[in-house]
Every structure is written in C-alpha cells, then in structure tokens.
Amino acid sequence: MTDGKSTTDISLGRRRFMQAGAAVGAGIMANGMPLGQAIWAAEGKVLRARSYADINKLDPGFYQNAYNVDVMNCIYSKLIKYKPGREWGWELQAAEEIEQVDPTHIRFRLRKGIMFTGGYGEMTAEDVKFSFERIIEHDSPVKGDWGPLDHVEVEDDYTGVIVLKKPFVPLWNITLPYGCGHIVSKKAVMEKTGDGGDFGMEPPCFSGPYVIDEWKPDQEVILTRNPEWTGPKPGFDKIRVLKIEDPKTGETAYQAGDIDFTHITLSSMDRFKSDPPEDTVIEDHPSLYYIYLGMNQDHPKLQDINVRRAVQWAVNVPQLLDAGYFGQAEVATGFVAPGLTGHREKALIPPEGDLDKARDYLKKAGAEGLSLNLDVLNETPLKTMAEMMQAQLSQIGVNLEVSVQDPGSFWTIGMESEGDRWKKMQAIIQRFSMVPDPYYATTFFTCEQVGVWNWERFCNERFDELNAEAVTVNDPEKRSKMYHEMQDLLENSGCYRFLTHGGSPLMYRKTKLKSATRPDGRPLFRDFEPV
C-alpha cells in the first residue's frame, strides 16, 4: 500500500522477494541454473492481463481483496477450486477426493506429490490443518469465511476431516474454493512468523504452478512457472498482471497491444461489440459485485437517522446509473445479486427516491445547510456517479464534497487498525466483490466487523442472529426470507442506499489466449491457455 509516497521506481525482483519472504533459497535454483533461466528454457509464452489494483496481501489466511486472491490462485493450491465456465461449480485441485460425511464433517484426501518450494517438502494433511485453524486462532479479519470451524482432524499424511461446530452451507461456495481455502506450509510459516500469524507480503514458499518472479509496486506482478510443480502443466510460462486502475485506460492499453485480457466498461460494451478490435472476443458476464452508498452512523453529522434517510431519499439511482454506466447497469435491490438465494425483488426505497420526503427528513433533523464529504474510488463510473450525487443532494440543500481516492488510500479508510481516518469518514461509494453465496454479502456488516470491513458501523442484534442462523439452513426458500429481512434491516438503518451490481464485460485476444473465468467474469489465470 502507498501513503502518498511514490513507489513507481521500486522493483522487488525474484531474489529480493525471496529474501524478504525468508529466503526460499532452494526455490531459486532449478537443475543448477537460476529459476528464471530454467523457466525461460521452456516455451516463453506470456499472458498479459490487467488488474484494477496492485496486490497488497499474499497471506491467504488474512486476504483482503479479490485482486489478491487472483494472484494467490496461481501460487498456492486449495482442496477444491471454482470450475471455469458459465455455471457455478467446483472441482478438485489439491484434493484427490473430498466428501461431506455429515452436516459437520468433511473428509478429504490430498493428492500425493504436491511440493512446497524452498525445500519445505510435500503438502500433508498437517499443513491443511495448520492453514485452516490459524485463521481462527489468530482472529483473522476474514475468519467469518470459516464460520463455525472447530478443528481439523489428521488421520494420516494425506487424509483429514474438517470438523464444524454446526452446519455451514457456504463452505462449498466460499470457504474452500476461495481465499481462505489456500494451503500453506506449516514449517515455512512458523519459521517466518514464529507464531503462525500473518506473513503479509512475504510468502515463505509456494505450492502452485507459478511463483512470484518479480513485483513492481504500483505497476505489475510477474509470475513464472514453478519448476517444482508436479501437477498439470500450466498454459503460460509467464503471467504479467499489470495494475491499471481505470477501466477506460485499460481499454486503451488493450487497443495499443499492451495487454491481451481486460474487463471493459459497460458504457463501452456496445461500441466494442459492434466494432471490436482485431482478433478480439467480447464477453458479457453478470456481476456479483455490490455497489452502494454507505454512511458512517457514528460520525456527528450522520448520527441522526433522519439525516441519513434524507440522503437515502434524495438519491435517484437510475440517474446515477445513466451517468456512470450509460444506462447499461441495472438498479440493485440490495447486496444480493439476481440469481442468488436471498435476492430481493425490490428495495424498500424506490429507485428514483423522493426529494420532498428527503427535505422533510432533513427538516426534521434540523440539518438544513448540511455539508458532507463523500469518498470514492478513482474509477470513471464511480467518480461520475459521485458527481451526479453531488448535484442530486444540492437539490435538498446538502453540500456534498467529493474526495477521490487511489486504491491504496481508499481501502483503508474505515479500518480502525490503520489509524484514525475512520473517525472522519462520513459517506462513501463502496464496491465489494462477491462470491456465489449470500453469506458473503452480509457477514461483513455484523457488529464484530465494525471498524474492520463494516465502515458504516451498523450494528444490529437481530441482523447478527439471522446472519449466524442462515448459514445452517439448507431450504432455499427459508434461507431467502432470512436474507431478505437482513437487507431490510440494513436499509432501514439509513446507512445504506443500494445502487447497482454493475456488470462484468471483458475482452481478450483470441490469437493469444483462451480465457478461463468464473461465471461472473473473474479471471482464473491458472486455467488460461495459450493459442
């Protein structure tokens, strides 16, 4: 992360990166030659792809954002992974077999021969146990992904049983195939950290088909083949993931031939479909992202619920989407996207809002002439919506100042662990990534998450009860009703105005690669294939 200082002239090469990560000496050499030479003695096929942000966390037990997981997917291994394609599903990865024995026991057997780099040996069930249990033991910010994990029983070198305190339905949709499902070396992490805690940006070893060759902060991360990998040969010899924050800039880079895979803006989709760049495939994917206006209810200016409701009712969502997405994005009814259990047919507040109601709430609060600050990520659609929101609130007499933030600054605004900025945060246009279970859309808004990812500081006992109970319910209809009520509670708090799930169109050069993505368009670089 950056703090205002430029990092564009910093390059952390493979040798320095390995030294920073506990000197994985044995992993630097392969067959007597430097790792880079060993790799480039092969085919030299390079995948060049855009990411909207730079990596800032490589410990899967403490992962922060989806763009970090995109890289983790390449350098570590999991029991199961998301299956590429248009339908949600999973398939085996490090596990040779896995089964749900009963609602609280999952037995797995590892594939033999998965090696950790740096001389840390073969992956065992003890590594699985360590990887999963450390998340709970060290109170990771994402421990909710593991829900009611009790412990992992080790039966032999390759076999173990995951034991839950109670049923946890999201385990197959979130926990195992996503961030917290990655397996690390117990020996390596204990040597690195001393207590098995967060190793941050200094992974002591790798277990996937790729290793980190070089990281240029704020520019790109370069992955190369892992010479100790014994699994299926990955398609590319080298993956360059370039940080290009703004999607419009990404489109320009693609057209200039600098990258071969990128997501595109909804506003550009029709143009690219009608006149695509040469040798380009355009794909449209439904998005699971949820984008919303959030308000910090603990800030003195927003403690009165009537002020928050005034803002909610002053926001005309279709106008925002027309401005930010050229009318290509649908209005969200809550945090849960269409097609998922728990999706609401409509929100409590109509999409267009009501300026008269907004003025009445503001008058009731005695807050005429109010000034507020709105933080927003430095991306064109979000900035455009912020500017339109500024105009909308001016109609009820609220002066909205827009503060545009780069990712390194934006993603720590509401975190108490990062200082006192959370105390000054007022309103924010937030965008969270999502996986195919409604639990992931609600669990970050519990009381326990206040000051972690719950930046609106919403806290409701009934919400927490529902969130805990819903993960044990298998009946889709009953489960949906619980998530409907949770989203009602969020909206009634005045802290949230649901905006959109956006969309996830992308394009890639068909003469260079065959892409592999989740149904929502999220890239699975490990499964990309060269043409």
Disulfide bonds with the S-S distance in Angstrom:
Cys447-Cys459 1.92
